[in-house]
Amino acid sequence: MPIINFSRKKIFLFHLLFFLLIVSAFIWSKSFYWILISFNFLFLFYFFRFKKIILEKKDYWFFVLPVLFINSLVFYLSLLVSRFYIILFLIAGLSLSFYYFCGLKKRFSKKNLFRTDSLSIWSDILGLLFLFLSASFFYGLTYFLNINNWIIFLGIFSVLLVSSWQNIFLARENIRSTIFFGSLFLFSVLPLSWALFFLPFNYNILGLLLSLCYYLGLSLIKFYLTKSLTEKKIKYNLIFIISLLIITLLLVKWR
């Protein structure tokens, strides 16, 4: 096992660089995409620094989720006007990424000792937020650009494809199971994502509705793959999600 010398301090310093670079993208908006490309190259360098403690090639998948999450966060923030909320949400998002990488470091350093750690919790949070931010961004494009719904739907399809396969792989770590269950789950969610175009809600609510339904289906699949699916878990998950959906629909303003 390699010696773990990638400290929390180094993880924090890299995320501080991420923060400064992304903030600069909103200050110099004309260079937004160039700065975003620079961030992804910086993240790639960060990955190679972290690569020293990776034991198996399949562990590279754990780096897909945070970079997708941060990119989706940046695009979502591009829809906001208030710089205060941009900075606030950016700090919150990078804080989640920081704890995710701390959990990632802990997992690799103790990989032979146990399999259940805080990483699974942070990966669930980042996966759900990635879908919410991405879906909200794509649904929000109809407010600002004259884009055909089919083009936006293809963007949402890509997000659902990557997100479902990523989350199921983290639960199962098997390519064949990931492709089968990920595809099965994807094609069950796609009709819902299209139907949401016709609901009279803003893009945040549409992204939230899709995320809640996505979370319900994905959690049941992950319970099944880990052989921990019980009637009690099905019942409590259904009650939790249906309650949130009812509360959301009762409180939101219809457009």
N, C-alpha and C positions, 0 to 999 in steps of 0.2 A: 504494500500500500504506500502511495507517495506521501511525503511529509506535507501537512497542511500549513502553508505559510500565507494564505490569503486571508488576512485579518478583517474584522468588521470595520476597522479604520480605513483600509484600502477600499472596501465596498462603499463606505460612506463618501470617500473622496471622489470615486468615479461617479456616484450619483449626484454629487455636487457639481461636477463638470457637466453631467447631463442637464441639470437644472439651468445652469448658466447658458448653455448652448441653446436650449429650447426657448428660454426667455428671450434671447437675442433674436430668435426667429419672429417673435411678435413685435419686437421693437423695430427691427428692419424688415418689415413685411414684404418688401420687394424681393428680398433674398430668402423668402420663407422656404421654398423647396430646396434650394442649395444648402441651406443650414440643416434642413431635415436629412438630406443625403449625408451631410457631414456627421450628423448625430449617429446615423446607422453605421458609418465607417468606424466611429469611435466605439460604438457598441461591439462591432466585430473585433476591434483590438482588445476590448474588455473581455470578450469571449475567449480569445487566445491566451489572455492572462489567466483566466479561470480554467482553461483547458488542462493545465498541469495536474489538477486534482481529479480529473475525470477518469474513471476506470474502464468504462465500456462505451462503444460507439453509440449505443442506443440512448445513453445519457445525454447526448447532444440535444435530444428532443426537449429537454427541460429548459433550454435557452430560447426555444421558439416562442413560448408563451409570453415572457416579459417584453421582448422586443415588439411583438404584435400589440400587446397591451399599451405600451408607451406610444407607439405610432398612432394607434386608434385614439388615445387620449389627446394627442397633439391635433389631429384632424377635428376631433369634437370641439376642442377649445377654439379652433378657428371660426366656429359658428358664433362664439360669444363676443359680446361687445365690451363688457366691463373688464378692465385689466386686473381689478382686485380679485374677481372670481377666477380669472385665468391663472393667476399666481397661486391662489388658494387651492384650486383643484390640482394644479401641477405639483404643488408640495405634497398634497395628500396622495396623489398617484405615485410619485417617486418614493414616498415613504413605504407604500405597499410593496413596490419593487425592491426596496432595500431589505425589508423583512423576508421577502421571498428568497433573495440571494443568501441571506443569512441562514435560512432553512435549507437551501441548496448546499451550502458549504457544510452544514451539520450532517446532512444526509450522506454526503460523500465521505466525510471523515469517520462516520460510524456505520458505513454501509453493511458491513459484515455482522453488526451487532443487532440491528433491528430494522424493520421496514416501515413501521408507522411513525411518522414524525410530523412536525409542524408544517412541512413542505406541502403536504396534501391539502391542508386547510388554506394556505396562501394560494396554491394553484387553483383551487375552486373559486376563490374570491377573484383572482386575476382573470380566470376564464370567463366568469359571469360578467365582470365589468368590461372585458374586451368585447363581448357580444353586445352589451348595452350601448357602449360608446360608439361602436362601429355601426350598429343598426340605427341608432339615433342620428348619426351623421348622414347616412344614406337616405333615411326618410326625410331629413332636414334639407336635403338638396332640392327637393321639390318647392321649397319656400324661396330659394335664392336663385335657382337656375331653371331654365325651361328644358328639362330632361325627361325623356320618355320613361315611364314606369318600368318598362322591360329592362332598360339599361341599369336602373337602380336595383332592380330585382336580381340581376346577375351579380352585382356587387354584394348584395346580402347573401346570395347563394354561396359565393366564395368565402365569405366570413363564416357562415354556418358549416361549410365543408371543413375548413381549417380548424375551427373551434371544436367541432364534434370529434374529429379524428384525434386532435391533440389531447382532449380530456379523456377520451376512452383509452388512448394509449397509455396515459399516466396511470390509469386504473388497472390496465391489463398487461401492458408491455409486450404485446404480441401483435405483429403486423397483420396477420390474417383476421384475427378477431377485431382489430381496429377497423379494417376496411369493411368487413361485413356489418358489424353493429353500427359503425359510424355512418355508412351509406343508408342502412335501414332507418336509422334515426333521422338522418338528413331529409330523406324523401317524405317522412311523416310530418316534418316541421315546415317544409317549403310551402304547402298550400296555405298555412296560417300566415306566413310572412307576406304572401301575396294579398290575402284577404285584408290585412291591416291597412293597405293603401286606401281602402274605402271607408274606414272608420273616421269619424269627425274629431280627431284628437291631434294635438301637436306632436312633433317628432320625438320629444322626450317620453311622452306617454306611450307612443307606438313602440319605441325601443324597449321600454319597461315591460309592456305586455308580452312582447316576443321573448324577452329574457326570462320572465317568470315561467312561461310555458316551456321554454327550452330547459330551464333548471329542473322542472318537474320530470320531464322525460329523461333527461340525462342522468339525474340522480338515481332513478329506478334502474336504468341500464347498468350503471356503475355498481349498484347494490347486487344486481344479478351476476355480473362478471366476477365480483369478489365473493360470491356465494354467501351474501349476508342479507338477501332480500327476504323480508318477512311481511306478514299481513299488517302488523303494527306499523312498520315503516311506510308501507303503502298508504295506510289510513292517515297517518300523521302528516305525510307529505302532501296528500290531497287536501286535507283540511287547511294546512298552512298556505298552500298556493291559492286555493279557491277563496280563502278569506282575504288574502292580499289583492286578488283580482277584484273582488266585490268592493273592497274599501277604495281601491284605485278608481274604479268606474263611478263610484258614488261621489268622490271628492273632486275629480277633475272637471275642468270647464270644457264644454263641448263647443267646437268652433262652428 
